[in-house]
């Protein structure tokens, strides 16, 4: 009986620690670009600020078959877009902007059009400097363009 109680307390503390860590990352100015019928991909954009530093390791959404953090950059005079490998660094106290033309989230293999004024659920997976992983679930508005700050 004592072992079961200890295991339950350990599990609860692990869950609460993960939740507390995820809350140390602030998400602001989040939005997802609206799509038209037949469009199979869109972007999600936001500003992430980690109080103590972290890495954005992954992202998922029920509206997309695939969700990845991507980077757009010039390579030999050609704009390239590639998935970020190993996670996106979030330095302590520094805002990291995910925006069109830079780092951003690609939502691919969309299951339905993303309509303006609706919302999209996203799950962001973070890892802190000690390797502790946590998930933050957010709802993000769908818009045609970035909302005014």
C-alpha positions in Angstrom: 0.0 0.0 0.0 2.8 2.4 0.9 4.6 1.6 -2.4 1.5 2.4 -4.4 1.0 5.7 -2.5 4.6 6.6 -3.1 4.3 5.8 -6.8 1.2 7.9 -7.1 2.9 10.9 -5.3 5.9 10.5 -7.6 3.8 10.5 -10.7 1.7 13.5 -9.5 4.9 15.5 -8.7 6.4 14.7 -12.2 3.2 15.9 -13.9 3.0 19.0 -11.8 6.7 19.8 -12.4 6.2 19.4 -16.2 3.2 21.7 -16.0 5.1 24.3 -13.9 8.0 24.3 -16.4 5.7 24.7 -19.4 4.2 27.7 -17.7 7.6 29.3 -17.5 7.5 29.7 -21.3 5.3 32.6 -22.2 3.5 32.5 -25.6 2.3 35.8 -27.0 1.0 37.1 -30.4 0.1 33.6 -31.5 -1.9 33.1 -34.7 -2.4 30.7 -37.5 -2.9 31.7 -41.2 -6.3 31.0 -42.6 -6.5 28.7 -45.6 -8.8 28.2 -48.6 -10.5 25.0 -49.7 -8.0 22.4 -50.9 -5.0 24.1 -49.3 -3.0 21.4 -47.4 -0.6 23.5 -45.4 -0.4 26.7 -43.4 1.8 28.4 -40.9 1.5 29.2 -37.2 3.3 32.2 -35.7 4.0 33.4 -32.2 6.5 34.9 -29.8 8.1 32.5 -27.2 9.9 33.8 -24.1 11.4 31.2 -21.7 12.0 32.6 -18.2 14.9 30.2 -17.6 15.8 29.1 -21.1 14.5 26.0 -22.9 14.2 24.3 -26.3 11.0 24.0 -28.3 11.4 20.3 -29.2 8.2 19.7 -31.2 4.7 20.6 -31.9 1.5 18.8 -32.8 -2.1 19.7 -33.7 -5.2 17.7 -34.3 -5.9 19.7 -37.5 -2.6 18.6 -39.1 -1.1 15.3 -40.0 2.3 16.8 -39.6 3.5 19.9 -37.6 7.1 21.0 -37.6 9.2 24.0 -36.6 10.8 25.4 -39.8 13.3 28.0 -40.7 13.4 30.1 -43.8 16.8 31.6 -44.8 18.8 32.7 -47.8 21.2 30.1 -49.1 23.3 31.2 -52.1 20.8 33.8 -53.1 17.9 31.3 -52.9 15.3 31.3 -50.2 15.3 27.8 -48.5 12.8 26.4 -46.0 13.8 23.5 -43.8 12.7 21.7 -40.7 14.7 22.7 -37.6 16.6 19.6 -36.3 17.2 19.1 -32.6 14.8 21.8 -31.4 14.6 25.5 -31.4 16.7 27.2 -28.7 14.8 29.6 -26.4 17.5 31.6 -24.5 16.6 32.7 -21.0 14.5 35.9 -21.0 14.9 36.5 -24.7 11.9 36.7 -27.0 12.1 34.3 -29.9 9.8 35.3 -32.7 8.2 32.7 -35.0 7.1 34.8 -38.0 6.6 34.6 -41.8 10.0 34.6 -43.5 11.9 33.3 -40.4 11.3 30.6 -37.8 7.7 29.4 -37.9 5.5 26.4 -37.5 4.4 24.5 -40.6 1.0 22.7 -40.3 0.9 20.2 -43.1 -1.5 17.6 -44.4 -4.4 19.7 -43.0 -7.5 17.7 -42.3 -9.8 20.6 -42.9 -9.6 24.2 -44.0 -8.6 26.7 -41.3 -11.3 29.4 -41.3 -10.8 33.0 -40.2 -12.1 33.7 -36.7 -11.9 30.0 -35.6 -9.2 28.6 -33.3 -6.6 25.8 -33.6 -5.3 23.6 -30.8 -1.5 23.3 -30.6 0.6 21.2 -28.2 4.1 22.6 -27.8 6.8 20.3 -26.3 9.6 21.9 -24.4 12.8 20.7 -22.8 14.6 22.6 -20.0 18.4 22.7 -19.5 18.2 19.7 -17.2 16.4 17.6 -19.9 13.0 17.7 -18.3 10.3 17.6 -21.0 6.9 19.2 -20.7 3.9 20.0 -22.9 1.9 23.2 -23.2 -1.5 23.1 -24.8 -2.8 26.3 -26.3 -5.6 27.5 -28.5 -4.6 29.9 -31.3 -6.8 32.2 -33.3 -7.0 31.8 -37.1 -6.5 35.0 -39.1 -5.7 36.2 -42.6 -2.7 38.2 -41.3 -0.9 39.0 -38.1 -3.1 40.6 -35.4 -2.1 44.1 -34.3 0.2 44.0 -31.2 
